[in-house]
Amino acid sequence: MKFTQRLALSYARTKFSLLSAISKRNAARKALDLFCTPQSRRNKAPSKIFDEAEKLQFQLEGLLIRGYRWKHPKNKRLLIVHGFESSITNFDHFISPLVAKGYEVLAFDAPGHGLSGGTKITAPLFAKMLTTIHEKYGPVQSFITHSFGGLAISLALEQLPHDETYKVVLMAPATESETAIDQFFQLLHLNGEVRKEFDKLITELGGHPAEWYSIRRAVKNIKAQILWLHDEDDLQTPLGDALKVKNDNLPNLNFVITKGLGHSRIYRDPEIAKKIIDFL
């Protein structure tokens, strides 16, 4: 961790310690706001493949969502879904192989990410973005997702009509929201009383408790064929959560466990990319 990052973290911990002493509810509100706010926006220059795409945009709850489409129209459509503090530009290496396989490819930046508007992202908003894309530009029958995008597509597919011909790739998915919240609270040294208020806010705002935002729960309602790729050394989305899903032995899930790729290198690895293209 860089010095500036350590300094910012120390400041945040002190700030929340003071807020907690005054009002647990207000501290929880500020914590939830921070939890939903990406701390960096990936705006790397897109590769040349993006010059070949049709530029798309639409409004979602007052936010401008921007994306791309390749080889429209085709009968088979696939949507690429990035993770937290990421962007669709990180997944450019998938586009040419997918086009070669006969797919119409769609890719959008989520709210608060890349070229899309807003500063915050929540699981319900992310899922709503995906259902909107499906309705406006679909139907979309296949999905490649990473991290938070995996949770979002799982929530979206619970709402969308689909069948066993649909295919979903989950790379290092954010399996349990409670795990992400636990990590967040440990990082900021927030206490249990603030956590109680935090959990209440999630229920009030989204209509469901934090544990409902779970791929393990949602996947039992998904008919699609799923390829789940997870690394033993993933510190952001721990393998332990994924193994609980694996042990449920659902017939439509195929797991690939890797070693040494961590949370982000897994989607850049050429062998992983080949497995994904072959699956699709």
N, C-alpha and C positions, 0 to 999 in steps of 0.2 A: 504494500500500500504506500502510495506516494505521500510526501509530507503534507501537501495541500489537502489530500483526501483525509489524512489523519486529523488534520486541524479542523476540517469541516465536520468530521464525525464527532470530535470532542465537543465542538460548539453545539451540535444537534443534541448530544446527550445532556449537556448542561441545560439547554433550553427546555427539553422535555422534563428534566428533573424539576425545574422551577414551575413549569406548567402543571405537572402532576400534583405538586404541593398545593397549588391554588384550586384547581378543578380537574378531577379525573375525566369528566365528560369533555371539557375543552381540549385536554391533552389528547384524548382519543380522536377527536375530530381532526386535530392537526396531524396526528399520526396517520390516520386514514388518507388524508390529503397527500401526505408525503409518500405513502405506500403506493398510491395510484399515479404518481408523477414520475415519468422517466427522467433520470438525472442526466442523460445524454441523448442526443438525437443524431443518429447515424446519417450523415449526408455525404457519403463518399461519392465521387463522380461515377455515374453509371457506366457500365461497359457498353461497347458498341451495339450489343444485341438489343439494348433498349431503344436505339435509334430506329430499329426495324419495327417497333411495336406501335400499335394504335394507342394514343393517349386517351384515358377515360377519367371521368370524375362524376361524383354525385354528392348530394347533401345528406348528411346523417345527423339528426338532432342539432341542426344549425352549424355543423362542421363540414368542411369541404374534404372529401376523401378522394385521393388521387391514386391512379393505378395505370396498368398497361394490359394490352391484349395482343396476342400473337396468333396469326393464321385463322382469323374468323372468316367465314363460319366453318366449323367442323362438327360432326356428330358427337365426338368425344371431347369433353371439356374438363380441364384440371385447374385447380386454384392453388397457388402457393401462398402459405400463411406463415409470416415471420413471428419471432418471439419478442419478449420485452426488451426494450432498448436496442432494437435491431431494425432492419429495413429489408424490403424486397430486393434491393441491389446486392445483398449478400448471397442471393440464391441464383445468380445469373448462370452458373454452370449447369443448372438443370434444364434450362430453357431449350437449347438446341436439341439435346437428346429426346426431349418430350415432343417437340415439333416433328422430329424425324420419325417418331413412333405414331404420328397421326393425331396428336392432341391439339386442340385449341387451348392455349395457355393464358390464364388470368393471374394477375398479381397486383395487390394493393397494399399501400402503407396504412397501418391502423391509426386511429386518432392519437395525436401526440408523438407520432413517429414519422421519420422520413419527410416526404413532401406533403403529407396530410395535415389538416388543421387540428387545433386543440393542443392542450398541454397535459391532459390526463387520459388514462385508460382504465377501464374496469372490465371484469369478465362479462357481465351482461351487455355492455356496450360493444365489446369485441365480437361476441356471439351475434348481436344484432347486425353488425356490419357484414358478417358472413352470410346470414340469412338474406340480407338485402341484396348482396352480390348474386346469390343463387337465384333470387326472384327477378333481378333486373337483367342479368347477363347469362343466366343458366338455361336449363338446369345444368349444374355442375355435378359430375359423377365421381370425380377423383380429387384427392387433396394430398398435398405434401405440406407438413407442418413441423414447426420446431418450438419447443419450450412452451411459453404461454399460449402460443397459437394452437397447440394440441388440446389444451383445456377448452379454448374458445370453440374449436370445431366440434368437440364432443358435446358441448352444450347446444350448439347450433343443430347438430344432427338429431338431437332429441326432439326438435321442433319441426324438422323438415321431413317430408315424405321421402323415403329411400328404401332400397332393398339390398339383397345379397350381391348384386352386381357392382355396387359402389365400392370404391377402394380408398383407404385412408392410410397415410404414412405418418406415424408419430415418432419424431426424433426427439429424444430427451424431453418428453412432455412434462409439463408442470402438473404432476399427477394429483396432488392434494394441496388445495389452497391453505389448509391449516398448517402444512409444513412451511410454506412460504411466509406465513404470518409469524410462525414460531421463530424462524430465522431472523425476520425483521425486528421482532421484539428483543431477541437476544443481542442483536447488533447495537440497538439503541439503549439497552439496559432499562427497558420499560417494565413496570411492575404488573402484577396480576390484576390489580384493581382497574388499571387503565385498559388491560386486555378485556375485561368484562364489558366495559363501556364500548370498546372497539367492536366487539362481537355484536353488541346490541345495535350499533350503527349499521353494520353490514346487513343485518336482518331487516332493519327499518327501511334502508335504502333500496335493497334488492329483492326483498320479499322472501329471502331464504337465509338460513344460518350459514356460517363459513364452511361447515363440513359438507354442505350440499354441493358446493363448487368443487367437485371431485370427479376425476376421470373414472376412478374405480366404480363410483356410483352410476355415472352416466353411461359407461360403456355397456352396461347390462341392458340398456335400451337401444343399442345401436346394432343394426343388422349388417352393416358393411364389413367387408374383409379388411382386417387391420394388420399392418406390419409395424411392429413396435421395436424401435432401436434405442438402446440405452447403454451407457458406459459405466463401468464399475467405479471410475474415478470422477464421476459427475458430482460436484459439490453444490451446484445450484438446485438441481432436481434429483435428490438422492435415489439411488437404485433401490433402496429398501422399499420405498413406496411402490415402485414398479413391480417388484417381486411379489407383493401382495396380490396385485392384479394377475400376474402370471400364475400364481398358485390357485386362483379361482378357476383355472382351466376352461375358459370360455372357448368354444369351438371356432370362432371367427378371428381369433388372435394368434399371430405368429410372432414370437419374440426372438430378437437377436441381441445378445449381450456382448459388448466389446470391452476392450481393456486399453487404457492409455489415451483415449480420445477426449475425455472430459466432456464438458457441456457444449462447447461451440465447435471444436474441431470435428466432431462427429458429422456435421452436415457438410464439411468441406472435404472429407476423406473420399478419395476416388473409389475405393472398394465399396464403401457404403452407398455412394451414388449409383454404382452399378447394380447393387442389390435392389435399390429403390426402383430404378428403371425397369429391371427384369420383373419385379413384382407388379408394376403397373402395365 
